[in-house]
Amino acid sequence: MDKEIQKSAEELIDVIRNSAQYRNYCSCMETLEEYPGLLDRIMELRKKTIEVYHASTSEDLLENSEELGREFKDLEKYPEVNAFLEAEEEMIHILKDLTSRIATSVDIRIPGLFAG
């Protein structure tokens, strides 16, 4: 990678890591880690969600979605889980926006990948 691009990328990473949003995300993650097994439950439920939506037939999707909904509802009883999910969603939006802005601002024509 070009040294100037590498330097700019490192600077952007530093800005992200020092942002209030990222510090909040890290704080929420640390809080969840104080509850044994809770973060593992969240990650396992996410994995199951992806599997259900990719492997289910339309008939099974509703039933499996209801079961996943019940499991998420159980986790949402913890304010720490809700805070983590909100912080994570904010970080995902930041990263998606950055990626999209870079991809659409550079004129590289790769069909189906992104428009520049």
Phi and psi restraints in degrees (value plus and minus 20) as a CYANA .aco file:
   2 ASP   PHI     -75.4   -35.4
   2 ASP   PSI     117.2   157.2
   3 LYS   PHI     -80.2   -40.2
   3 LYS   PSI     -58.5   -18.5
   4 GLU   PHI     -86.6   -46.6
   4 GLU   PSI     -61.2   -21.2
   5 ILE   PHI     -85.2   -45.2
   5 ILE   PSI     -63.6   -23.6
   6 GLN   PHI     -79.3   -39.3
   6 GLN   PSI     -64.8   -24.8
   7 LYS   PHI     -82.6   -42.6
   7 LYS   PSI     -64.7   -24.7
   8 SER   PHI     -84.7   -44.7
   8 SER   PSI     -58.9   -18.9
   9 ALA   PHI     -82.9   -42.9
   9 ALA   PSI     -64.0   -24.0
  10 GLU   PHI     -82.8   -42.8
  10 GLU   PSI     -59.2   -19.2
  11 GLU   PHI     -84.6   -44.6
  11 GLU   PSI     -61.4   -21.4
  12 LEU   PHI     -83.8   -43.8
  12 LEU   PSI     -62.0   -22.0
  13 ILE   PHI     -79.9   -39.9
  13 ILE   PSI     -63.1   -23.1
  14 ASP   PHI     -82.3   -42.3
  14 ASP   PSI     -61.9   -21.9
  15 VAL   PHI     -81.7   -41.7
  15 VAL   PSI     -64.0   -24.0
  16 ILE   PHI     -83.6   -43.6
  16 ILE   PSI     -67.6   -27.6
  17 ARG   PHI     -83.9   -43.9
  17 ARG   PSI     -45.5    -5.5
  18 ASN   PHI    -115.8   -75.8
  18 ASN   PSI     -18.1    21.9
  19 SER   PHI     -94.5   -54.5
  19 SER   PSI     134.5   174.5
  20 ALA   PHI     -81.4   -41.4
  20 ALA   PSI     -56.5   -16.5
  21 GLN   PHI     -84.6   -44.6
  21 GLN   PSI     -63.7   -23.7
  22 TYR   PHI     -90.3   -50.3
  22 TYR   PSI     -60.0   -20.0
  23 ARG   PHI     -81.7   -41.7
  23 ARG   PSI     -59.1   -19.1
  24 ASN   PHI     -83.7   -43.7
  24 ASN   PSI     -63.9   -23.9
  25 TYR   PHI     -78.4   -38.4
  25 TYR   PSI     -67.9   -27.9
  26 CYS   PHI     -82.0   -42.0
  26 CYS   PSI     -60.7   -20.7
  27 SER   PHI     -83.0   -43.0
  27 SER   PSI     -63.7   -23.7
  28 CYS   PHI     -84.3   -44.3
  28 CYS   PSI     -59.0   -19.0
  29 MET   PHI     -83.5   -43.5
  29 MET   PSI     -64.7   -24.7
  30 GLU   PHI     -81.5   -41.5
  30 GLU   PSI     -60.3   -20.3
  31 THR   PHI     -82.3   -42.3
  31 THR   PSI     -64.6   -24.6
  32 LEU   PHI     -82.0   -42.0
  32 LEU   PSI     -56.3   -16.3
  33 GLU   PHI     -86.7   -46.7
  33 GLU   PSI     -34.5     5.5
  34 GLU   PHI     -95.7   -55.7
  34 GLU   PSI     -33.7     6.3
  35 TYR   PHI    -127.0   -87.0
  35 TYR   PSI      80.3   120.3
  36 PRO   PHI     -73.1   -33.1
  36 PRO   PSI     106.4   146.4
  37 GLY   PHI      66.3   106.3
  37 GLY   PSI     -34.1     5.9
  38 LEU   PHI     -87.9   -47.9
  38 LEU   PSI     -66.8   -26.8
  39 LEU   PHI     -83.5   -43.5
  39 LEU   PSI     -58.2   -18.2
  40 ASP   PHI     -81.4   -41.4
  40 ASP   PSI     -60.0   -20.0
  41 ARG   PHI     -83.1   -43.1
  41 ARG   PSI     -62.0   -22.0
  42 ILE   PHI     -81.7   -41.7
  42 ILE   PSI     -68.3   -28.3
  43 MET   PHI     -86.0   -46.0
  43 MET   PSI     -59.4   -19.4
  44 GLU   PHI     -85.3   -45.3
  44 GLU   PSI     -60.4   -20.4
  45 LEU   PHI     -85.2   -45.2
  45 LEU   PSI     -58.8   -18.8
  46 ARG   PHI     -82.0   -42.0
  46 ARG   PSI     -63.1   -23.1
  47 LYS   PHI     -80.7   -40.7
  47 LYS   PSI     -65.3   -25.3
  48 LYS   PHI     -82.3   -42.3
  48 LYS   PSI     -58.4   -18.4
  49 THR   PHI     -81.0   -41.0
  49 THR   PSI     -66.5   -26.5
  50 ILE   PHI     -82.7   -42.7
  50 ILE   PSI     -64.2   -24.2
  51 GLU   PHI     -81.9   -41.9
  51 GLU   PSI     -63.1   -23.1
  52 VAL   PHI     -81.7   -41.7
  52 VAL   PSI     -67.2   -27.2
  53 TYR   PHI     -92.3   -52.3
  53 TYR   PSI     -40.5    -0.5
  54 HIS   PHI    -117.3   -77.3
  54 HIS   PSI     -43.1    -3.1
  55 ALA   PHI    -131.3   -91.3
  55 ALA   PSI     -34.9     5.1
  56 SER   PHI     -99.7   -59.7
  56 SER   PSI     126.0   166.0
  57 THR   PHI     -98.9   -58.9
  57 THR   PSI     146.0   186.0
  58 SER   PHI     -81.1   -41.1
  58 SER   PSI     -51.4   -11.4
  59 GLU   PHI     -88.8   -48.8
  59 GLU   PSI     -61.2   -21.2
  60 ASP   PHI     -96.8   -56.8
  60 ASP   PSI     -43.4    -3.4
  61 LEU   PHI     -79.7   -39.7
  61 LEU   PSI     -65.5   -25.5
  62 LEU   PHI     -82.3   -42.3
  62 LEU   PSI     -67.8   -27.8
  63 GLU   PHI     -82.5   -42.5
  63 GLU   PSI     -66.3   -26.3
  64 ASN   PHI     -86.2   -46.2
  64 ASN   PSI     -56.2   -16.2
  65 SER   PHI     -84.9   -44.9
  65 SER   PSI     -59.4   -19.4
  66 GLU   PHI     -83.7   -43.7
  66 GLU   PSI     -61.7   -21.7
  67 GLU   PHI     -83.7   -43.7
  67 GLU   PSI     -64.3   -24.3
  68 LEU   PHI     -82.4   -42.4
  68 LEU   PSI     -59.4   -19.4
  69 GLY   PHI     -79.8   -39.8
  69 GLY   PSI     -61.5   -21.5
  70 ARG   PHI     -85.2   -45.2
  70 ARG   PSI     -60.5   -20.5
  71 GLU   PHI     -87.3   -47.3
  71 GLU   PSI     -60.6   -20.6
  72 PHE   PHI     -85.5   -45.5
  72 PHE   PSI     -59.2   -19.2
  73 LYS   PHI     -79.3   -39.3
  73 LYS   PSI     -59.7   -19.7
  74 ASP   PHI     -82.2   -42.2
  74 ASP   PSI     -61.8   -21.8
  75 LEU   PHI     -90.0   -50.0
  75 LEU   PSI     -51.6   -11.6
  76 GLU   PHI     -89.4   -49.4
  76 GLU   PSI     -25.8    14.2
  77 LYS   PHI     -88.4   -48.4
  77 LYS   PSI     -40.4    -0.4
  78 TYR   PHI    -112.5   -72.5
  78 TYR   PSI      95.6   135.6
  79 PRO   PHI     -77.5   -37.5
  79 PRO   PSI     -50.6   -10.6
  80 GLU   PHI     -85.1   -45.1
  80 GLU   PSI     -55.1   -15.1
  81 VAL   PHI     -87.4   -47.4
  81 VAL   PSI     -65.5   -25.5
  82 ASN   PHI     -81.8   -41.8
  82 ASN   PSI     -61.7   -21.7
  83 ALA   PHI     -83.9   -43.9
  83 ALA   PSI     -62.3   -22.3
  84 PHE   PHI     -82.8   -42.8
  84 PHE   PSI     -67.7   -27.7
  85 LEU   PHI     -82.3   -42.3
  85 LEU   PSI     -57.8   -17.8
  86 GLU   PHI     -87.2   -47.2
  86 GLU   PSI     -62.7   -22.7
  87 ALA   PHI     -85.4   -45.4
  87 ALA   PSI     -60.3   -20.3
  88 GLU   PHI     -85.3   -45.3
  88 GLU   PSI     -63.6   -23.6
  89 GLU   PHI     -81.0   -41.0
  89 GLU   PSI     -59.5   -19.5
  90 GLU   PHI     -82.8   -42.8
  90 GLU   PSI     -62.4   -22.4
  91 MET   PHI     -86.3   -46.3
  91 MET   PSI     -59.8   -19.8
  92 ILE   PHI     -81.1   -41.1
  92 ILE   PSI     -63.5   -23.5
  93 HIS   PHI     -82.9   -42.9
  93 HIS   PSI     -61.2   -21.2
  94 ILE   PHI     -80.9   -40.9
  94 ILE   PSI     -69.0   -29.0
  95 LEU   PHI     -87.2   -47.2
  95 LEU   PSI     -59.7   -19.7
  96 LYS   PHI     -84.1   -44.1
  96 LYS   PSI     -61.5   -21.5
  97 ASP   PHI     -83.6   -43.6
  97 ASP   PSI     -65.1   -25.1
  98 LEU   PHI     -80.5   -40.5
  98 LEU   PSI     -67.1   -27.1
  99 THR   PHI     -81.1   -41.1
  99 THR   PSI     -64.7   -24.7
 100 SER   PHI     -83.8   -43.8
 100 SER   PSI     -63.8   -23.8
 101 ARG   PHI     -82.7   -42.7
 101 ARG   PSI     -61.0   -21.0
 102 ILE   PHI     -86.3   -46.3
 102 ILE   PSI     -68.9   -28.9
 103 ALA   PHI     -81.8   -41.8
 103 ALA   PSI     -58.7   -18.7
 104 THR   PHI    -105.3   -65.3
 104 THR   PSI     -31.1     8.9
 105 SER   PHI    -113.3   -73.3
 105 SER   PSI     -31.6     8.4
 106 VAL   PHI    -127.8   -87.8
 106 VAL   PSI     107.4   147.4
 107 ASP   PHI    -103.4   -63.4
 107 ASP   PSI      60.0   100.0
 108 ILE   PHI    -135.9   -95.9
 108 ILE   PSI     105.1   145.1
 109 ARG   PHI    -124.5   -84.5
 109 ARG   PSI      72.9   112.9
 110 ILE   PHI    -139.4   -99.4
 110 ILE   PSI      86.2   126.2
 111 PRO   PHI     -72.1   -32.1
 111 PRO   PSI     110.1   150.1
 112 GLY   PHI      61.5   101.5
 112 GLY   PSI     -32.5     7.5
 113 LEU   PHI    -106.9   -66.9
 113 LEU   PSI     -79.4   -39.4
 114 PHE   PHI    -184.6  -144.6
 114 PHE   PSI     138.2   178.2
 115 ALA   PHI    -116.8   -76.8
 115 ALA   PSI     115.0   155.0
